[in-house]
Amino acid sequence: MSEALNMLKKTSRTFYIPISRLDPGLKEAVTAAYLCMRAIDEIEDRPELDDPTKIKLLSEIRDILPTSRVSASVQELLAPYQGKLPEVSLQLHKWIELCPPGTVETVCRYTSRMAGDMAEWVDRQWSIETEEDLDGYTYSVAGMVGELLSELWVWDDREIKADPIKAVAFGRGLQAVNILRNRKEDLERGVDFYPNGWGKEEMLRYTQRNLQLADEYVSELKPGPALQFCKLPLALAHATAKLIRAGGNKLSRADVLSIVSRATG
């Protein structure tokens, strides 16, 4: 578990904090889920790989994960890409092995779906022309993460009631903030996540609609680990969206520390 937490800290300090505070069992499940999906995201986003290779790897991972020889098959598939893929991707089999009993099928199912969706987005060159396209993309990369987390919350505590539509909005809202924040860098690498005719204001309205549903999702969670986990990334997303609306882009370290302190008590 220590190796996984170290990897988590390297890949996302934002999520490291709330995940590291989860109770045993749930902590392993959410850590494994996050690292599996991060592994997929890194394959989709890797400049060292050409698009046909990305599509091949993502499609094969999609097909492998529902099978019985998941760990060995994934390790064999990715081994030839030492030096072209980051460790979080090369060790995908380890994150699957970390899943507690009762969560393996759930984590593999969603990771498989994400891999398949990412292969399709690579194939279509991340072309987003309409709001429906944007909804499809933000669901593929983040909305289904909200669904996955909701299933893990219920696995840990059967009394939790998590609205699936609002769970999707939770992930989608966080991703929309990332799209706003990374606008300049995305355009420089030739990717435009804004639908045709959209500017900053339209994307901000889209973001706010989803963050409002995310607020409802979080407010409906009972006190406990799930609620504590969700409060921090949502608070950071709201603060970043507010900053972008005012003409800024990235929260200062002092602002982040202040938000972390308030969100984690």
C-alpha positions as CSV (number, residue, x, y, z in Angstrom):
1,M,0.0,0.0,0.0
2,S,2.9,2.4,0.7
3,E,4.1,2.1,-2.9
4,A,0.6,3.0,-4.2
5,L,0.3,6.0,-1.8
6,N,3.7,7.2,-3.0
7,M,2.6,6.9,-6.6
8,L,-0.7,8.7,-5.7
9,K,1.3,11.6,-4.1
10,K,3.4,11.9,-7.3
11,T,0.4,12.0,-9.6
12,S,-2.1,14.1,-7.6
13,R,-1.4,16.0,-4.4
14,T,-5.0,17.2,-4.6
15,F,-6.5,13.7,-4.3
16,Y,-3.7,12.3,-2.1
17,I,-4.9,14.3,0.8
18,P,-8.5,13.1,1.0
19,I,-7.7,9.5,-0.1
20,S,-4.9,9.1,2.5
21,R,-7.5,10.0,5.2
22,L,-10.0,7.3,4.2
23,D,-10.6,4.3,6.5
24,P,-8.7,1.0,5.8
25,G,-10.3,-1.0,3.0
26,L,-12.0,2.0,1.4
27,K,-8.6,3.7,1.2
28,E,-7.1,0.8,-0.8
29,A,-10.2,0.6,-3.0
30,V,-10.2,4.3,-3.9
31,T,-6.4,4.4,-4.3
32,A,-6.5,1.5,-6.7
33,A,-9.4,3.0,-8.6
34,Y,-7.7,6.4,-9.0
35,L,-4.4,4.9,-10.1
36,C,-6.0,2.6,-12.6
37,M,-7.8,5.5,-14.2
38,R,-4.8,7.7,-14.1
39,A,-2.9,4.9,-15.8
40,I,-5.4,5.0,-18.7
41,D,-5.3,8.8,-18.9
42,E,-1.5,8.8,-19.2
43,I,-1.7,6.3,-22.1
44,E,-4.3,8.5,-23.9
45,D,-2.2,11.6,-23.3
46,R,1.3,10.3,-23.9
47,P,3.2,12.3,-26.6
48,E,5.8,9.5,-26.9
49,L,3.1,7.2,-28.4
50,D,1.5,7.6,-31.8
51,D,-2.2,7.5,-32.1
52,P,-2.5,3.9,-33.6
53,T,-0.4,2.6,-30.6
54,K,-2.6,4.5,-28.1
55,I,-5.7,3.0,-29.7
56,K,-4.2,-0.5,-29.7
57,L,-3.2,-0.4,-26.1
58,L,-6.4,1.2,-24.8
59,S,-8.5,-1.2,-26.8
60,E,-6.6,-4.3,-25.6
61,I,-6.8,-3.1,-22.0
62,R,-10.6,-2.6,-22.5
63,D,-10.8,-6.2,-23.6
64,I,-8.5,-7.7,-21.0
65,L,-10.0,-6.2,-17.8
66,P,-13.2,-8.2,-17.9
67,T,-11.2,-11.5,-18.2
68,S,-9.8,-13.8,-15.5
69,R,-6.1,-13.3,-16.3
70,V,-6.2,-9.5,-15.7
71,S,-2.9,-8.9,-13.9
72,A,-0.6,-11.1,-16.0
73,S,-2.2,-10.0,-19.3
74,V,-2.0,-6.3,-18.5
75,Q,1.7,-6.7,-17.4
76,E,2.6,-8.6,-20.6
77,L,0.8,-6.0,-22.8
78,L,2.5,-3.0,-21.3
79,A,6.0,-4.4,-20.6
80,P,7.4,-3.5,-24.1
81,Y,6.7,0.2,-23.5
82,Q,9.2,0.8,-20.7
83,G,10.6,4.3,-21.3
84,K,7.5,5.4,-23.3
85,L,5.0,5.1,-20.5
86,P,5.1,6.4,-17.0
87,E,5.3,4.1,-14.0
88,V,1.7,4.7,-13.1
89,S,0.7,3.1,-16.4
90,L,3.3,0.3,-16.4
91,Q,2.2,-0.8,-13.0
92,L,-1.5,-1.0,-13.8
93,H,-1.5,-4.6,-12.8
94,K,-0.3,-3.7,-9.3
95,W,-3.2,-1.3,-8.8
96,I,-5.7,-3.9,-9.8
97,E,-4.1,-6.3,-7.3
98,L,-4.5,-3.7,-4.6
99,C,-8.3,-3.8,-4.9
100,P,-9.9,-5.3,-1.8
101,P,-12.2,-8.3,-2.3
102,G,-15.5,-7.2,-3.5
103,T,-14.2,-4.2,-5.5
104,V,-12.1,-5.8,-8.2
105,E,-15.0,-6.2,-10.6
106,T,-16.2,-2.7,-10.1
107,V,-12.8,-1.1,-10.6
108,C,-12.0,-3.2,-13.6
109,R,-15.4,-2.6,-15.2
110,Y,-15.0,1.2,-15.0
111,T,-11.4,1.1,-16.1
112,S,-12.3,-1.0,-19.0
113,R,-15.1,1.4,-20.0
114,M,-12.7,4.4,-19.7
115,A,-10.0,2.6,-21.8
116,G,-12.6,1.9,-24.5
117,D,-13.9,5.5,-24.5
118,M,-10.4,6.9,-24.6
119,A,-9.5,4.7,-27.6
120,E,-12.5,6.2,-29.4
121,W,-11.6,9.8,-28.5
122,V,-8.0,9.3,-29.7
123,D,-9.5,7.9,-33.0
124,R,-11.7,10.9,-33.5
125,Q,-8.9,13.3,-32.5
126,W,-10.7,14.7,-29.5
127,S,-13.1,16.5,-31.9
128,I,-15.7,18.4,-29.9
129,E,-18.2,20.4,-31.9
130,T,-21.4,20.4,-29.8
131,E,-22.3,20.5,-26.1
132,E,-23.4,16.9,-26.5
133,D,-19.8,16.1,-27.6
134,L,-18.5,17.9,-24.6
135,D,-20.8,16.0,-22.3
136,G,-19.6,12.7,-23.9
137,Y,-15.9,13.7,-23.4
138,T,-16.3,14.9,-19.8
139,Y,-18.3,11.8,-18.9
140,S,-15.6,9.5,-20.4
141,V,-12.7,11.1,-18.5
142,A,-14.5,12.2,-15.2
143,G,-18.2,11.6,-15.0
144,M,-17.8,7.8,-14.9
145,V,-15.2,8.4,-12.1
146,G,-18.1,9.9,-10.1
147,E,-20.1,6.8,-10.8
148,L,-17.3,4.5,-9.7
149,L,-16.7,6.4,-6.5
150,S,-20.4,6.2,-5.7
151,E,-20.3,2.4,-6.1
152,L,-17.3,2.3,-3.8
153,W,-19.1,4.4,-1.2
154,V,-22.0,2.0,-1.2
155,W,-19.7,-1.0,-1.1
156,D,-18.2,0.5,2.1
157,D,-21.5,1.6,3.7
158,R,-24.8,0.3,2.4
159,E,-26.7,3.1,4.1
160,I,-25.2,5.7,1.6
161,K,-27.6,7.0,-1.0
162,A,-25.7,8.5,-4.0
163,D,-27.6,10.0,-6.9
164,P,-26.0,8.6,-10.1
165,I,-26.8,11.7,-12.2
166,K,-25.3,14.0,-9.6
167,A,-22.4,11.7,-9.2
168,V,-21.6,12.2,-12.9
169,A,-22.0,16.0,-12.5
170,F,-19.5,15.8,-9.7
171,G,-16.8,14.4,-11.9
172,R,-17.9,16.4,-15.0
173,G,-17.7,19.7,-13.0
174,L,-14.2,19.0,-11.8
175,Q,-13.1,18.2,-15.4
176,A,-14.8,21.3,-16.8
177,V,-12.7,23.4,-14.4
178,N,-9.6,21.6,-15.7
179,I,-10.6,22.4,-19.3
180,L,-11.0,26.1,-18.3
181,R,-7.7,26.2,-16.5
182,N,-5.7,24.4,-19.2
183,R,-7.2,26.2,-22.1
184,K,-4.0,27.8,-23.3
185,E,-1.9,24.6,-23.1
186,D,-4.6,22.6,-24.9
187,L,-4.7,25.0,-27.8
188,E,-0.9,25.0,-28.0
189,R,-1.0,21.2,-28.5
190,G,-3.8,21.5,-31.0
191,V,-6.7,20.3,-28.9
192,D,-9.9,22.4,-28.4
193,F,-12.4,21.1,-25.9
194,Y,-14.7,24.0,-26.4
195,P,-17.8,23.4,-28.6
196,N,-18.1,25.4,-31.8
197,G,-18.9,29.0,-31.0
198,W,-18.2,28.7,-27.3
199,G,-15.9,31.1,-25.4
200,K,-15.0,31.5,-21.7
201,E,-18.5,32.6,-20.6
202,E,-20.2,29.6,-22.1
203,M,-17.7,27.2,-20.6
204,L,-18.1,28.9,-17.2
205,R,-21.9,28.5,-17.4
206,Y,-21.4,24.8,-18.3
207,T,-19.0,24.4,-15.4
208,Q,-21.3,26.1,-12.9
209,R,-24.3,24.0,-13.9
210,N,-22.4,20.9,-13.1
211,L,-20.8,22.2,-9.9
212,Q,-24.2,23.1,-8.6
213,L,-25.3,19.5,-9.1
214,A,-22.1,18.4,-7.5
215,D,-22.9,20.5,-4.5
216,E,-26.2,18.7,-4.2
217,Y,-24.5,15.3,-4.6
218,V,-22.2,16.1,-1.7
219,S,-24.9,17.7,0.5
220,E,-26.9,14.4,0.2
221,L,-24.0,12.2,1.4
222,K,-24.3,11.1,5.1
223,P,-21.4,12.2,7.4
224,G,-18.5,9.9,7.0
225,P,-15.5,9.1,4.7
226,A,-17.3,9.7,1.4
227,L,-18.4,13.2,2.4
228,Q,-15.0,14.0,3.7
229,F,-13.4,12.8,0.5
230,C,-15.6,14.8,-1.8
231,K,-15.5,18.1,0.0
232,L,-11.9,19.0,-0.8
233,P,-11.8,18.6,-4.6
234,L,-15.2,20.3,-4.9
235,A,-14.0,23.3,-2.8
236,L,-10.9,23.6,-4.9
237,A,-13.0,23.4,-8.1
238,H,-15.3,26.2,-7.0
239,A,-12.4,28.4,-5.9
240,T,-10.6,27.9,-9.3
241,A,-13.8,28.6,-11.3
242,K,-14.3,31.8,-9.3
243,L,-10.7,32.8,-9.9
244,I,-11.0,32.1,-13.7
245,R,-14.1,34.2,-13.9
246,A,-12.2,37.1,-12.3
247,G,-9.4,36.8,-14.8
248,G,-7.0,34.5,-13.0
249,N,-6.0,31.0,-13.7
250,K,-4.2,29.1,-10.9
251,L,-4.8,29.2,-7.1
252,S,-1.8,30.4,-5.1
253,R,-0.2,27.9,-2.7
254,A,-1.6,30.0,0.3
255,D,-5.1,29.8,-1.2
256,V,-4.8,26.0,-1.6
257,L,-3.6,25.5,1.9
258,S,-6.4,27.6,3.3
259,I,-9.0,25.6,1.3
260,V,-7.5,22.3,2.4
261,S,-7.6,23.4,6.0
262,R,-11.2,24.4,5.8
263,A,-12.3,21.3,3.9
264,T,-10.5,18.8,6.0
265,G,-11.2,20.4,9.3
